[in-house]
């Protein structure tokens, strides 16, 4: 039976930029042009309230969406961070400066409609530290967003799904959703002592589940925060990608450091995702060299080829 839902027929090439942590250079902008992407998704942690890094990324001349991470409010969201703040918070609000620079491209607690791609990008909770407890940043969310609990956060994220204009929704968060596993090596697994436990965001998971329940196409959920290199062991990396029963691909893009330099070489990473007809057909982690050529490519997902039976 033919689906009556509008389909995104054009293959969409997406670059996902993992936790930047001050590693953004003019060559990165050139690299995105070289990669010929239709959309760039940033999962946050540009630096410790690194306004100039955000300014450079906001100036990119291509469709983009971003969610600010916990480091992007490092000196503003917690009491201990405010005590270490290197600038006068009475005279400057660097969190707001970042939000103003990104404008509509910041989809934390928001969404971005991309009609020429026939999709909506919905953001997760901005500035998230991960986990299921509404704890040391509670006053920050109350002051910034008038959101005072995990339940209120969940309701707000679900409202963005309800208001989405398109049948295809891509989700972007800083921390990923709860439900992807409790092992320390899981995409959002707790890898510090005591190790183990699901450190994903339950409000983000609820928004994704609602989109799936409403019959939306959800090809991709991407995030960072939990770095690929594990703290509790060095012999393997974190699980970077999983797929659920509905076919949604969950991609952790936090390959940190994202730029590695030597005396003669420079490698920078991007995650590349191709979406076609509302499905991810390929996802990979690529490293570009100093000439912006692809030096290596690790395929994390390739859609299985369905063979047709005859007879």
Backbone as CSV, one residue per row, in Angstrom:
resi,resn,N_x,N_y,N_z,CA_x,CA_y,CA_z,C_x,C_y,C_z
1,UNK,0.852,-1.188,0.000,0.000,0.000,0.000,0.886,1.235,0.000
2,UNK,0.542,2.219,-0.821,1.333,3.440,-0.930,0.988,4.394,0.198
3,UNK,2.003,4.923,0.868,1.784,5.887,1.940,1.279,7.195,1.365
4,UNK,0.321,7.826,2.055,-0.206,9.118,1.646,0.566,10.265,2.266
5,UNK,1.561,9.960,3.116,2.348,11.017,3.742,3.285,11.644,2.731
6,UNK,3.472,12.964,2.805,4.498,13.578,1.951,5.857,12.958,2.254
7,UNK,6.637,12.742,1.230,7.948,12.140,1.407,9.038,13.149,1.066
8,UNK,10.131,13.093,1.817,11.303,13.884,1.481,12.089,13.103,0.445
9,UNK,11.877,13.420,-0.855,12.433,12.597,-1.924,13.920,12.872,-2.142
10,UNK,14.330,14.113,-1.955,15.726,14.464,-2.189,16.595,13.930,-1.058
11,UNK,17.736,13.362,-1.412,18.689,12.948,-0.392,19.252,14.192,0.281
12,UNK,19.228,14.208,1.603,19.702,15.344,2.386,21.019,14.951,3.030
13,UNK,22.030,15.746,2.794,23.372,15.490,3.326,23.589,16.407,4.532
14,UNK,23.813,15.808,5.683,23.870,16.535,6.945,25.244,16.353,7.583
15,UNK,25.830,17.452,8.035,27.033,17.389,8.868,26.618,17.615,10.308
16,UNK,27.056,16.729,11.191,26.838,16.909,12.621,28.188,17.224,13.255
17,UNK,28.235,18.341,13.964,29.485,18.763,14.585,29.380,18.498,16.071
18,UNK,30.238,17.608,16.541,30.220,17.232,17.948,30.783,18.329,18.828
19,UNK,30.910,18.059,20.099,31.340,19.045,21.084,32.611,19.762,20.590
20,UNK,32.522,21.069,20.393,33.605,21.838,19.786,34.723,22.127,20.787
21,UNK,34.357,22.523,21.997,35.347,22.834,23.042,36.482,23.719,22.520
22,UNK,36.091,24.844,21.946,37.011,25.884,21.452,37.747,25.499,20.173
23,UNK,37.489,24.332,19.622,38.207,23.910,18.417,37.344,24.184,17.174
24,UNK,37.367,25.444,16.769,36.692,25.846,15.526,37.582,26.857,14.827
25,UNK,37.858,26.615,13.556,38.772,27.438,12.789,38.130,27.818,11.464
26,UNK,38.655,28.850,10.776,38.121,29.182,9.451,38.107,27.985,8.501
27,UNK,39.068,27.093,8.653,39.106,25.907,7.786,37.890,25.016,7.986
28,UNK,37.274,25.073,9.173,36.071,24.263,9.394,34.911,24.750,8.535
29,UNK,34.796,26.056,8.407,33.764,26.610,7.528,34.017,26.181,6.082
30,UNK,35.269,26.241,5.671,35.624,25.810,4.323,35.354,24.320,4.140
31,UNK,35.580,23.546,5.192,35.355,22.100,5.112,33.883,21.785,4.872
32,UNK,32.996,22.510,5.551,31.568,22.280,5.344,31.170,22.570,3.895
33,UNK,31.759,23.613,3.324,31.492,23.906,1.914,32.042,22.801,1.019
34,UNK,33.230,22.309,1.371,33.850,21.234,0.600,33.006,19.960,0.657
35,UNK,32.396,19.700,1.803,31.584,18.498,1.980,30.217,18.609,1.319
36,UNK,29.855,19.822,0.882,28.600,20.059,0.156,27.379,19.565,0.946
37,UNK,27.316,20.004,2.212,26.193,19.581,3.040,25.006,20.517,2.851
38,UNK,23.815,19.958,3.043,22.582,20.741,2.969,22.223,21.362,4.310
39,UNK,22.772,20.804,5.389,22.394,21.233,6.732,23.530,20.890,7.691
40,UNK,23.821,21.800,8.603,24.810,21.541,9.657,24.105,21.579,11.003
41,UNK,24.363,20.572,11.821,23.756,20.464,13.151,24.869,20.492,14.193
42,UNK,24.757,21.399,15.145,25.748,21.550,16.204,25.128,21.124,17.530
43,UNK,25.814,20.253,18.254,25.248,19.696,19.486,25.735,20.423,20.741
44,UNK,26.445,21.543,20.580,26.782,22.378,21.724,28.154,22.139,22.312
45,UNK,28.363,22.735,23.496,29.680,22.784,24.149,30.708,23.416,23.224
46,UNK,30.422,24.660,22.822,31.348,25.398,21.972,32.589,25.812,22.762
47,UNK,32.444,25.939,24.052,33.526,26.332,24.948,32.892,26.814,26.236
48,UNK,33.687,27.293,27.159,33.139,27.816,28.410,32.616,29.232,28.176
49,UNK,31.355,29.287,27.721,30.726,30.554,27.343,31.583,31.283,26.319
50,UNK,31.958,30.537,25.287,32.903,31.014,24.261,32.152,31.805,23.195
51,UNK,31.906,33.073,23.479,31.090,33.910,22.608,31.705,34.040,21.217
52,UNK,33.013,34.181,21.128,33.635,34.375,19.813,33.554,33.126,18.946
53,UNK,33.625,31.964,19.559,33.442,30.726,18.796,32.020,30.666,18.247
54,UNK,31.054,30.978,19.098,29.655,30.974,18.663,29.430,32.027,17.579
55,UNK,30.096,33.171,17.709,29.959,34.214,16.694,30.409,33.699,15.314
56,UNK,31.523,32.989,15.283,32.035,32.464,14.016,31.079,31.431,13.425
57,UNK,30.514,30.603,14.273,29.599,29.564,13.783,28.278,30.177,13.348
58,UNK,27.813,31.179,14.071,26.568,31.851,13.692,26.680,32.517,12.329
59,UNK,27.913,32.880,11.939,28.131,33.568,10.660,28.181,32.612,9.472
60,UNK,28.123,31.309,9.715,28.173,30.342,8.613,27.031,30.596,7.629
61,UNK,27.361,30.594,6.358,26.373,30.871,5.324,25.801,29.560,4.779
62,UNK,25.125,28.837,5.640,24.436,27.613,5.236,23.373,27.301,6.289
63,UNK,22.359,26.518,5.936,21.336,26.166,6.928,21.972,25.439,8.109
64,UNK,21.573,25.837,9.303,22.186,25.262,10.505,21.204,25.320,11.661
65,UNK,21.435,24.418,12.610,20.685,24.412,13.862,21.640,23.984,14.956
66,UNK,21.438,24.507,16.147,22.345,24.228,17.260,21.562,24.166,18.564
67,UNK,22.115,23.406,19.513,21.628,23.405,20.885,22.823,23.678,21.784
68,UNK,22.747,24.717,22.603,23.853,25.038,23.505,23.952,23.993,24.611
69,UNK,25.198,23.720,25.040,25.454,22.676,26.023,25.765,23.225,27.402
70,UNK,26.100,22.330,28.322,26.366,22.751,29.698,27.580,23.676,29.797
71,UNK,28.609,23.458,28.964,29.775,24.341,28.997,29.433,25.740,28.482
72,UNK,28.388,25.845,27.687,27.999,27.142,27.145,27.315,28.024,28.192
73,UNK,27.071,27.466,29.381,26.594,28.246,30.529,27.462,27.939,31.748
74,UNK,28.738,27.692,31.512,29.653,27.175,32.539,29.780,28.100,33.740
75,UNK,29.747,29.404,33.493,29.916,30.378,34.588,28.592,30.994,35.040
76,UNK,27.486,30.477,34.528,26.193,31.101,34.799,25.147,30.166,35.384
77,UNK,25.272,28.861,35.129,24.188,27.947,35.485,24.282,27.379,36.893
78,UNK,25.473,27.403,37.482,25.653,26.794,38.805,26.325,27.775,39.758
79,UNK,26.140,27.536,41.050,26.735,28.402,42.058,28.257,28.319,42.014
80,UNK,28.804,27.095,41.879,30.260,26.967,41.839,30.837,27.588,40.574
81,UNK,30.088,27.528,39.456,30.540,28.171,38.231,30.545,29.681,38.350
82,UNK,29.523,30.218,38.985,29.460,31.669,39.172,30.610,32.173,40.038
83,UNK,31.036,31.371,40.998,32.170,31.767,41.847,33.474,31.840,41.056
84,UNK,33.579,31.060,39.987,34.801,31.026,39.173,34.723,31.950,37.959
85,UNK,33.640,32.672,37.814,33.412,33.457,36.599,34.512,34.495,36.394
86,UNK,35.155,34.532,35.215,36.267,35.458,34.978,35.820,36.843,34.513
87,UNK,34.522,37.069,34.391,34.038,38.372,33.954,32.935,38.839,34.901
88,UNK,32.558,40.081,34.776,31.546,40.681,35.647,30.155,40.351,35.119
89,UNK,29.470,39.454,35.781,28.151,39.034,35.325,27.100,40.129,35.503
90,UNK,27.415,41.137,36.280,26.489,42.272,36.402,26.529,43.152,35.153
91,UNK,27.636,43.089,34.424,27.794,43.909,33.223,27.627,43.118,31.931
92,UNK,27.821,41.814,31.997,27.743,40.971,30.799,26.871,39.757,31.053
93,UNK,26.158,39.345,30.024,25.403,38.093,30.049,25.835,37.298,28.818
94,UNK,26.884,36.517,28.998,27.448,35.817,27.835,26.562,34.667,27.360
95,UNK,25.749,34.139,28.226,24.780,33.140,27.778,23.805,33.779,26.798
96,UNK,23.279,34.929,27.159,22.339,35.614,26.269,23.019,36.068,24.986
97,UNK,24.278,36.471,25.080,25.007,36.847,23.864,25.055,35.691,22.876
98,UNK,25.305,34.489,23.376,25.345,33.321,22.494,23.973,33.055,21.879
99,UNK,22.942,33.154,22.694,21.588,32.950,22.185,21.237,33.986,21.125
100,UNK,21.620,35.234,21.373,21.323,36.291,20.410,22.077,36.080,19.105
101,UNK,23.325,35.646,19.189,24.112,35.412,17.982,23.501,34.301,17.125
102,UNK,23.083,33.239,17.754,22.514,32.105,17.011,21.106,32.397,16.511
103,UNK,20.353,33.192,17.254,19.001,33.538,16.824,18.135,32.308,16.618
104,UNK,17.429,32.271,15.481,16.504,31.153,15.225,17.238,29.842,15.014
105,UNK,18.557,29.895,14.777,19.317,28.652,14.598,19.456,27.894,15.913
106,UNK,19.242,28.570,17.054,19.292,27.852,18.327,17.930,27.206,18.569
107,UNK,17.912,25.872,18.534,16.649,25.143,18.636,16.440,24.513,20.009
108,UNK,17.304,24.812,20.990,17.058,24.339,22.338,15.739,24.896,22.846
109,UNK,14.853,24.005,23.324,13.490,24.402,23.713,12.786,25.120,22.566
110,UNK,13.079,24.712,21.333,12.478,25.376,20.181,12.525,24.431,18.985
111,UNK,12.215,24.982,17.826,12.263,24.196,16.593,12.587,25.123,15.436
112,UNK,12.989,24.535,14.345,13.313,25.279,13.136,12.665,24.576,11.956
113,UNK,11.859,25.326,11.207,11.202,24.768,10.029,12.085,24.966,8.804
114,UNK,12.288,23.898,8.057,13.111,23.938,6.844,12.262,23.438,5.676
115,UNK,11.381,24.278,5.157,10.432,23.816,4.134,11.096,23.330,2.849
116,UNK,12.252,23.907,2.475,12.914,23.462,1.245,13.492,22.053,1.390
117,UNK,13.652,21.591,2.639,14.072,20.211,2.880,12.907,19.347,3.348
118,UNK,11.738,19.958,3.491,10.534,19.252,3.922,10.731,18.582,5.278
119,UNK,11.365,19.298,6.215,11.569,18.733,7.544,11.592,19.827,8.601
120,UNK,11.370,19.398,9.831,11.462,20.257,11.009,12.585,19.740,11.891
121,UNK,13.414,20.650,12.403,14.422,20.296,13.401,13.892,20.719,14.760
122,UNK,13.787,19.774,15.684,13.319,20.046,17.042,14.497,19.855,17.996
123,UNK,14.688,20.812,18.885,15.791,20.745,19.831,15.382,20.156,21.160
124,UNK,16.361,19.588,21.846,16.148,19.098,23.199,16.361,20.209,24.213
125,UNK,16.503,19.823,25.472,16.725,20.792,26.540,18.109,21.430,26.389
126,UNK,18.180,22.756,26.272,19.499,23.384,26.146,20.257,23.366,27.464
127,UNK,21.570,23.460,27.383,22.468,23.551,28.542,22.405,22.314,29.440
128,UNK,21.994,21.195,28.886,21.777,19.994,29.699,23.093,19.388,30.189
129,UNK,23.073,18.949,31.449,24.178,18.181,32.031,23.908,16.681,31.925
130,UNK,22.709,16.301,31.535,22.335,14.903,31.415,21.787,14.331,32.704
131,UNK,21.031,13.261,32.561,20.498,12.572,33.722,19.057,12.923,34.015
132,UNK,18.489,12.163,34.932,17.054,12.256,35.202,16.706,13.138,36.392
133,UNK,17.707,13.758,37.025,17.431,14.571,38.207,17.436,16.052,37.851
134,UNK,16.412,16.750,38.311,16.302,18.195,38.126,17.003,18.825,39.316
135,UNK,18.314,19.145,39.151,19.091,19.434,40.346,19.755,20.801,40.299
136,UNK,21.094,20.856,40.171,21.822,22.075,40.472,21.621,23.210,39.479
137,UNK,20.957,22.985,38.352,20.699,24.082,37.418,19.221,24.473,37.414
138,UNK,18.476,24.058,38.409,17.042,24.319,38.437,16.730,25.807,38.398
139,UNK,17.459,26.614,39.164,17.180,28.046,39.183,17.507,28.690,37.840
140,UNK,18.487,28.155,37.144,18.861,28.663,35.818,17.689,28.520,34.852
141,UNK,17.051,27.347,34.806,15.924,27.132,33.896,14.706,27.953,34.315
142,UNK,14.516,28.116,35.600,13.412,28.935,36.083,13.580,30.384,35.615
143,UNK,14.777,30.913,35.754,15.033,32.313,35.393,15.024,32.521,33.880
144,UNK,15.578,31.573,33.134,15.721,31.748,31.684,14.459,31.386,30.906
145,UNK,13.775,30.338,31.373,12.685,29.781,30.571,11.370,29.624,31.327
146,UNK,11.341,29.994,32.605,10.155,29.795,33.453,9.752,28.325,33.492
147,UNK,10.747,27.453,33.442,10.529,26.010,33.540,11.122,25.554,34.864
148,UNK,10.284,24.946,35.700,10.697,24.696,37.086,10.760,23.232,37.474
149,UNK,10.616,22.321,36.499,10.642,20.898,36.836,10.869,20.079,35.579
150,UNK,11.224,18.824,35.781,11.390,17.916,34.650,10.064,17.720,33.923
151,UNK,8.981,17.692,34.670,7.657,17.542,34.044,7.349,18.732,33.140
152,UNK,7.673,19.942,33.609,7.428,21.130,32.801,8.317,21.138,31.562
153,UNK,9.558,20.697,31.715,10.462,20.599,30.584,9.933,19.606,29.555
154,UNK,9.443,18.483,30.028,8.880,17.466,29.142,7.695,18.028,28.364
155,UNK,6.798,18.706,29.068,5.611,19.271,28.417,6.002,20.288,27.353
156,UNK,7.015,21.087,27.643,7.423,22.107,26.682,8.041,21.477,25.437
157,UNK,8.897,20.480,25.621,9.494,19.813,24.468,8.430,19.112,23.631
158,UNK,7.462,18.499,24.290,6.378,17.833,23.554,5.547,18.846,22.764
159,UNK,5.405,20.057,23.302,4.633,21.079,22.582,5.313,21.466,21.272
160,UNK,6.642,21.430,21.237,7.352,21.735,19.999,7.086,20.670,18.935
161,UNK,6.981,19.430,19.366,6.644,18.353,18.431,5.241,18.564,17.878
162,UNK,4.300,18.901,18.744,2.910,19.098,18.322,2.791,20.228,17.306
163,UNK,3.680,21.211,17.378,3.601,22.371,16.498,4.429,22.225,15.233
164,UNK,5.121,21.110,15.070,5.980,20.935,13.895,5.150,20.930,12.617
165,UNK,5.642,21.607,11.593,4.900,21.736,10.335,5.067,20.542,9.406
166,UNK,6.139,19.783,9.579,6.470,18.764,8.591,6.336,17.357,9.164
167,UNK,6.177,16.408,8.263,6.023,15.007,8.662,7.345,14.372,9.064
168,UNK,8.451,14.951,8.608,9.775,14.454,8.980,10.379,15.380,10.028
169,UNK,10.804,14.801,11.142,11.406,15.568,12.231,12.776,14.988,12.550
170,UNK,13.771,15.858,12.610,15.096,15.500,13.111,15.261,16.164,14.467
171,UNK,15.758,15.426,15.435,15.963,15.944,16.785,17.444,16.189,17.028
172,UNK,17.742,17.324,17.680,19.111,17.671,18.058,19.119,18.024,19.538
173,UNK,20.008,17.418,20.293,20.151,17.757,21.700,21.613,17.920,22.059
174,UNK,21.855,18.431,23.258,23.233,18.386,23.759,23.475,17.003,24.351
175,UNK,22.769,16.662,25.403,22.788,15.281,25.884,21.718,14.504,25.119
176,UNK,21.937,13.226,24.929,20.973,12.399,24.226,19.798,12.015,25.106
177,UNK,18.848,11.299,24.547,17.659,10.903,25.303,17.929,9.709,26.204
178,UNK,17.141,9.609,27.256,17.152,8.400,28.071,16.635,7.232,27.235
179,UNK,17.015,6.022,27.652,16.488,4.833,27.003,17.430,4.155,26.035
180,UNK,18.671,4.640,25.915,19.619,4.056,24.967,20.598,3.103,25.632
181,UNK,20.348,2.763,26.884,21.198,1.786,27.564,21.823,2.338,28.824
182,UNK,22.035,1.450,29.792,22.605,1.836,31.085,24.055,1.404,31.252
183,UNK,24.600,0.673,30.290,26.011,0.309,30.376,26.871,1.570,30.259
184,UNK,28.024,1.607,30.908,28.873,2.801,30.807,29.336,3.088,29.385
185,UNK,29.321,2.074,28.517,29.734,2.264,27.127,28.571,2.645,26.212
186,UNK,27.346,2.705,26.748,26.173,3.061,25.955,26.271,4.512,25.494
187,UNK,25.510,4.918,24.483,25.626,6.281,23.952,25.496,7.384,24.996
188,UNK,24.677,7.149,26.022,24.550,8.130,27.115,24.827,7.471,28.461
189,UNK,25.657,6.441,28.471,25.953,5.720,29.697,26.931,6.459,30.590
190,UNK,26.758,6.325,31.873,27.616,6.995,32.858,28.937,6.236,32.961
191,UNK,30.042,6.904,32.577,31.350,6.235,32.515,32.311,6.779,33.560
192,UNK,31.801,7.347,34.624,32.621,7.784,35.748,32.097,7.120,37.015
193,UNK,32.923,7.123,38.060,32.589,6.381,39.276,31.418,6.995,40.037
194,UNK,30.512,6.134,40.522,30.410,4.711,40.204,29.855,4.521,38.794
195,UNK,30.528,3.704,38.004,30.189,3.560,36.592,28.849,2.856,36.423
196,UNK,28.219,3.154,35.295,26.952,2.519,34.953,25.767,3.409,35.254
197,UNK,24.747,3.270,34.455,23.528,4.041,34.615,23.231,4.865,33.373
198,UNK,21.961,4.983,33.061,21.495,5.750,31.909,21.526,7.231,32.285
199,UNK,22.362,8.015,31.602,22.492,9.440,31.908,21.846,10.304,30.829
200,UNK,20.928,9.697,30.045,20.211,10.451,29.030,19.103,11.299,29.635
201,UNK,18.560,12.205,28.823,17.508,13.116,29.261,16.133,12.495,29.033
202,UNK,15.357,12.256,30.090,14.031,11.653,29.912,13.038,12.582,29.226
203,UNK,13.172,13.892,29.400,12.258,14.822,28.719,12.488,14.795,27.212
204,UNK,13.731,14.666,26.801,14.063,14.545,25.385,13.479,13.246,24.821
205,UNK,13.626,12.164,25.574,13.082,10.869,25.135,11.570,10.944,24.961
206,UNK,10.890,11.651,25.852,9.424,11.757,25.779,8.993,12.512,24.526
207,UNK,9.737,13.537,24.145,9.405,14.286,22.937,9.581,13.428,21.685
208,UNK,10.651,12.659,21.652,10.891,11.770,20.513,9.788,10.711,20.428
209,UNK,9.444,10.143,21.573,8.394,9.113,21.598,7.072,9.673,21.095
210,UNK,6.764,10.917,21.455,5.521,11.526,20.989,5.517,11.660,19.471
211,UNK,6.627,12.097,18.906,6.703,12.218,17.448,6.472,10.872,16.775
212,UNK,7.067,9.826,17.318,6.868,8.495,16.746,5.422,8.043,16.902
213,UNK,4.824,8.322,18.056,3.428,7.947,18.286,2.478,8.679,17.349
214,UNK,2.826,9.907,16.982,1.988,10.701,16.077,2.174,10.287,14.619
215,UNK,3.031,9.316,14.379,3.250,8.843,13.020,4.211,9.681,12.215
216,UNK,4.981,10.541,12.879,5.990,11.332,12.182,7.157,10.434,11.767
217,UNK,7.831,10.844,10.707,9.083,10.183,10.342,10.194,10.819,11.174
218,UNK,10.894,9.992,11.939,11.995,10.487,12.776,13.250,9.719,12.369
219,UNK,13.916,10.168,11.314,15.083,9.418,10.849,16.276,9.505,11.779
220,UNK,16.456,10.684,12.435,17.717,10.938,13.130,17.494,11.698,14.425
221,UNK,18.171,11.227,15.473,18.311,11.966,16.729,19.805,12.062,16.979
222,UNK,20.336,13.278,17.074,21.775,13.421,17.263,22.083,14.315,18.453
223,UNK,23.234,14.078,19.074,23.582,14.712,20.344,25.064,14.526,20.580
224,UNK,25.539,15.017,21.721,26.934,14.858,22.103,27.040,14.661,23.601
225,UNK,27.813,15.539,24.256,27.987,15.593,25.701,28.816,14.430,26.249
226,UNK,28.439,13.202,25.960,29.151,12.026,26.452,30.215,11.640,25.418
227,UNK,31.452,12.012,25.705,32.532,11.870,24.733,32.763,10.398,24.353
228,UNK,33.234,10.201,23.119,33.505,8.843,22.633,34.582,8.148,23.466
229,UNK,35.608,8.903,23.850,36.661,8.304,24.684,36.123,8.130,26.098
230,UNK,36.211,6.918,26.593,35.637,6.590,27.898,36.598,6.918,29.029
231,UNK,36.047,7.308,30.156,36.875,7.643,31.306,37.336,6.406,32.063
232,UNK,36.508,5.359,32.074,36.795,4.216,32.944,37.601,3.126,32.257
233,UNK,37.797,3.249,30.938,38.594,2.256,30.226,39.125,2.879,28.943
234,UNK,40.287,2.409,28.495,40.947,2.978,27.327,40.977,2.015,26.138
235,UNK,40.452,0.803,26.339,40.591,-0.221,25.304,39.463,-0.212,24.283
236,UNK,38.510,0.669,24.442,37.424,0.755,23.475,36.801,2.137,23.546
237,UNK,35.949,2.439,22.557,35.225,3.701,22.528,33.769,3.473,22.929
238,UNK,33.128,4.559,23.257,31.689,4.528,23.524,30.938,4.069,22.272
239,UNK,29.811,3.433,22.472,28.937,3.084,21.356,28.402,4.384,20.761
240,UNK,28.696,4.605,19.501,28.364,5.898,18.897,26.982,5.936,18.268
241,UNK,26.429,4.798,17.878,25.174,4.793,17.119,24.339,3.577,17.478
242,UNK,23.049,3.799,17.639,22.083,2.716,17.812,20.857,3.050,16.979
243,UNK,20.058,2.042,16.713,18.798,2.228,15.989,17.695,1.548,16.761
244,UNK,16.549,2.213,16.894,15.447,1.611,17.644,14.515,0.830,16.721
245,UNK,13.484,0.238,17.297,12.563,-0.610,16.542,11.783,0.173,15.497
246,UNK,11.638,1.484,15.714,10.918,2.323,14.757,11.796,2.742,13.580
247,UNK,13.079,2.403,13.630,13.996,2.758,12.554,14.756,4.056,12.773
248,UNK,14.506,4.719,13.884,15.215,5.964,14.185,16.664,5.673,14.548
249,UNK,17.582,6.426,13.956,19.003,6.308,14.244,19.390,7.358,15.278
250,UNK,20.093,6.926,16.328,20.564,7.810,17.391,22.083,7.900,17.272
251,UNK,22.578,9.112,17.032,23.996,9.310,16.759,24.622,10.211,17.814
252,UNK,25.602,9.683,18.536,26.425,10.475,19.434,27.621,10.981,18.627
253,UNK,27.698,12.310,18.467,28.713,12.903,17.595,29.900,13.488,18.350
254,UNK,30.024,13.199,19.657,31.043,13.860,20.489,32.403,13.182,20.375
255,UNK,33.002,13.264,19.189,34.370,12.781,18.992,35.315,13.912,19.393
256,UNK,35.894,13.791,20.587,36.695,14.861,21.197,38.110,14.336,21.479
257,UNK,39.151,15.090,21.126,39.134,16.393,20.468,38.755,16.277,18.995
258,UNK,38.057,17.292,18.490,37.605,17.193,17.103,38.659,17.679,16.115
259,UNK,39.711,18.324,16.603,40.845,18.681,15.764,42.118,18.135,16.413
260,UNK,42.901,17.410,15.637,44.159,16.841,16.115,45.276,17.330,15.205
261,UNK,46.272,17.992,15.798,47.357,18.559,15.012,48.697,17.957,15.420
262,UNK,49.574,17.849,14.429,50.982,17.542,14.675,51.802,18.628,13.998
263,UNK,53.111,18.470,13.950,53.959,19.480,13.309,53.682,19.601,11.818
264,UNK,53.188,18.512,11.219,53.020,18.514,9.759,51.594,18.223,9.301
265,UNK,50.717,17.810,10.215,49.372,17.407,9.791,48.308,18.084,10.657
266,UNK,47.115,18.096,10.118,45.951,18.578,10.863,44.746,17.766,10.422
267,UNK,44.101,17.129,11.376,42.903,16.345,11.097,41.730,16.943,11.872
268,UNK,40.581,17.059,11.202,39.381,17.588,11.859,38.207,16.670,11.527
269,UNK,37.340,16.421,12.511,36.270,15.453,12.269,34.892,16.095,12.169
270,UNK,34.066,15.443,11.375,32.642,15.724,11.241,31.932,14.382,11.159
271,UNK,30.713,14.345,11.645,29.859,13.191,11.369,28.991,13.548,10.175
272,UNK,28.892,12.638,9.227,28.080,12.854,8.029,26.921,11.875,8.010
273,UNK,25.734,12.395,7.754,24.527,11.576,7.713,23.780,11.890,6.426
274,UNK,23.337,10.860,5.743,22.511,11.035,4.545,21.118,10.515,4.861
275,UNK,20.122,11.390,4.655,18.719,11.041,4.889,17.996,11.073,3.549
276,UNK,17.256,10.021,3.271,16.517,9.933,2.017,15.145,9.333,2.289
277,UNK,14.099,10.015,1.806,12.724,9.567,1.995,12.429,9.258,3.461
278,UNK,12.889,10.145,4.325,12.573,10.020,5.745,13.336,8.947,6.487
279,UNK,14.435,8.435,5.894,15.245,7.411,6.554,16.725,7.758,6.439
280,UNK,17.482,7.372,7.459,18.932,7.462,7.359,19.412,6.310,6.480
281,UNK,20.175,6.656,5.444,20.726,5.608,4.586,22.199,5.362,4.883
282,UNK,22.880,6.372,5.460,24.277,6.168,5.841,24.666,7.194,6.899
283,UNK,25.500,6.761,7.837,26.077,7.666,8.835,27.534,7.266,9.026
284,UNK,28.408,8.256,9.072,29.834,7.954,9.206,30.540,9.077,9.937
285,UNK,31.692,8.740,10.491,32.598,9.715,11.097,33.756,9.909,10.136
286,UNK,33.963,11.149,9.689,35.038,11.411,8.727,36.067,12.339,9.346
287,UNK,37.318,12.125,8.950,38.430,13.004,9.324,38.968,13.627,8.054
288,UNK,39.039,14.955,8.033,39.576,15.679,6.898,40.999,16.129,7.207
289,UNK,41.861,16.067,6.192,43.246,16.476,6.405,43.417,17.975,6.163
290,UNK,44.651,18.438,6.171,44.924,19.871,6.065,44.537,20.440,4.702
291,UNK,44.345,19.576,3.691,43.876,20.026,2.381,42.357,19.935,2.274
292,UNK,41.716,19.503,3.338,40.261,19.305,3.435,39.784,18.108,2.614
293,UNK,40.712,17.236,2.264,40.336,15.955,1.670,40.009,14.965,2.790
294,UNK,39.157,14.001,2.493,38.799,13.000,3.494,39.967,12.041,3.679
295,UNK,40.554,12.068,4.880,41.696,11.200,5.178,41.241,9.824,5.631
296,UNK,40.115,9.761,6.335,39.567,8.472,6.757,38.069,8.620,6.972
297,UNK,37.380,7.521,6.804,35.930,7.505,6.976,35.522,6.199,7.648
298,UNK,34.878,6.306,8.807,34.383,5.135,9.526,32.874,5.087,9.362
299,UNK,32.387,4.116,8.638,30.949,3.980,8.435,30.331,3.388,9.699
300,UNK,29.453,4.143,10.321,28.790,3.703,11.545,27.457,3.026,11.260
301,UNK,26.854,3.383,10.125,25.558,2.801,9.767,25.386,2.875,8.266
302,UNK,24.872,1.793,7.697,24.480,1.773,6.299,23.173,0.991,6.204
303,UNK,22.183,1.595,5.598,20.870,0.955,5.541,20.965,-0.399,4.847
304,UNK,20.409,-1.429,5.458,20.450,-2.742,4.816,19.744,-2.718,3.459
305,UNK,20.318,-3.421,2.508,19.716,-3.518,1.180,18.693,-4.640,1.204
306,UNK,17.463,-4.294,0.836,16.394,-5.296,0.800,16.353,-5.925,-0.584
307,UNK,16.546,-7.221,-0.630,16.516,-7.915,-1.920,15.085,-8.332,-2.240
308,UNK,14.733,-8.256,-3.503,13.392,-8.628,-3.961,13.374,-10.097,-4.339
309,UNK,12.415,-10.824,-3.816,12.280,-12.241,-4.177,11.436,-12.357,-5.427
310,UNK,11.768,-13.284,-6.261,11.047,-13.525,-7.508,10.418,-14.895,-7.481
311,UNK,9.186,-14.962,-7.935,8.530,-16.258,-8.027,7.424,-16.415,-7.022
